[in-house]
Amino acid sequence: MSGIGLRGICVAGMVWSPVAALAQESVYLDDRSDPVALVESYYNAINRKEFARAWGYFGEDKPAPDFDAFAAGFEGTDRVDVLTGAYGAEGAAGSVYYTIAVAIRAVDEDGTDSVFAGCYTARLANPQIQSDPFEPMHLVEGALEPADTSLQEALPPQCGDSPPLTALERDAQTAERLLRAAHGEECSRTLPDGADVEPESHTIAFRYASDGPETAERKAHLFRFYCGAGAYNENHVYYLADEVGGVRELQFASPELDIRYENDNPEEKVDSIRTIGFETGPMLVNSGYDPETYTIMSHNKWRGIGDASSTGTWLFRDGRFTLVRYDVDASYDGEINPETVLDYNSGP
């Protein structure tokens, strides 16, 4: 069955994300780069009450007899929370058809909610053989049925012949979509020389401090994404996924420093370095994760020869990364001589 809206028989789905769940406050998202992003954009439009945009994500096979009926199908709906799972692709007659496993929770304005689950179909005609007007990837149909379980439990393991996603694959897809929404082209996969950079992923086994010895090890997935480079520094952002917090972008604490030089001249001797506060940010410079020590380290060169720099270390413990050491080489003297301004990582 094809849905005409949340007041219809069934509905098409989208990706669960913090962006989509904010309804009226959700940021504008219009992305047809992959089938999941397309569905996410569709319900982003629904949550923002931009029904004409949502209607436009369908091709010739519309989900309602006319636009007015389509918009009326969402009357009284406050928001839609969505979770996607496995999706697969199959080529046919110059097109690629995608099937996506979907579960949604529709929340009405009075606070009541309903869960639906099933499969969604999207189509992309080969862009290289199309003529004018160009037809982008679009939605074909959705076939969701009411479910009496939670959103997570209702998600189908797969649709069609697409294999079920592993937890790592599902988290990686979500992290990439959140990255694209937060940083856009700023965090592309292309180096200045044109080479591609694939994201790094790590699985971290851990226990919370409150877990007993009989508690099974938990799993967290850490993802590092390339996020642009300069002449001698490369930027990265990180996403962490676990069963408690879902997938989220990491923010890294660092000290705010007051650095004084003799005669107020950075080319002369460092007079003092004081920590005057702390700040957070999502980007690290020249960074990497060490699975042996459970740490992320960042080394920011202040100029190309590396004689002035800052180095931070963040330790994974109790399910999160904590700043435990920070070293600063503030002297532009041609030598590498850092000074430790914070250290909670070394023994007494």
Secondary structure, DSSP 4 states (H G I P E B T S, - for coil): ----STTSS--------TTGGGGGGPPP----SSHHHHHHHHHHHHHTT-HHHHHHTB-SS-SSSSHHHHHHTTTTEEEEEEEEEEEEEEEETTEEEEEEEEEEEEEETTS-EEEEEEEEEEEEE-GGG--SSP---EEEEEEEEEESS-HHHHS-S-STTPPPPPHHHHHHHHHHHHHHHHHGGGG-SB-TTS-B-PPEEEEEEE--TT--TTSPPEEEEEEEEEEEE-SS-EEEEEEEEETTTEEEE--EEEEEEEEEEGGG-TTS-EEEEEEEEEEEESEEESEEEETTTTEEEEEEESSTT-SSEEEEEEEEETTEEEEEEEEEE---SSS---EEEEESSS--
